[in-house]
Structure formats: C-alpha cells, structure tokens
Amino acid sequence: MKPTCAKGKRARVVRAEGGFPVRFPHAAGIDVGSREHFVAGPPRSDGKANVRSFGTTTRELEDLADWLKEQGV
C-alpha cells in the first residue's frame, strides 16, 4: 500500500530515528494513562523523534490538541 496525502498526492516517505519508514506523516500515536499521556507526533525535520507528555486536566488536553494541530496532525 502506497501512502497518500490529501487530494490524492503521494506522501513523502521519510525515515524516523531508528530507520523505520514513516508511512503516514500526518498521524500521531498517543499512550493514554490515568495521570499522563505521551504523544508521538510526526518526526522532526532532522529525523529525530517528536514526543511530548501532557497531563490529564482539561487545560492540558486542550494543550495536547493545540500541539497536534501545530504538528499538522
């Protein structure tokens, strides 16, 4: 399966830290916990991991949503 972007354009496949190909560059992964959420966004331009942690209060979840928007997710 070839990765695609909006409007049918082909996605640019980059390598994340560790050499794994990034198939869906506008996706994120979230490890949901009762006190803290760890969020992995798209790789940074230098190829390094882009991971942040957020708390679970309403304000912190709003910050998480804002950060994901900033990352293009």
CORRA-V729517 format. One record per backbone hydrogen bond with DSSP energy under -1.0 kcal/mol. CO is the residue of the C=O (numbers start at 1). NH is the residue of the N-H. If there is no record, write none. Layout:
((CO;NH) (CO;NH))
This chain:
((3;11) (5;8) (6;9) (9;5) (14;22) (16;19) (20;16) (24;27) (29;40) (31;38) (37;54) (38;31) (39;52) (40;29) (44;47) (48;44) (50;41) (52;39) (54;37) (57;61) (58;62) (59;63) (60;64) (61;65) (62;66) (63;67) (64;68) (65;69) (66;70) (67;71) (68;73) (69;72))
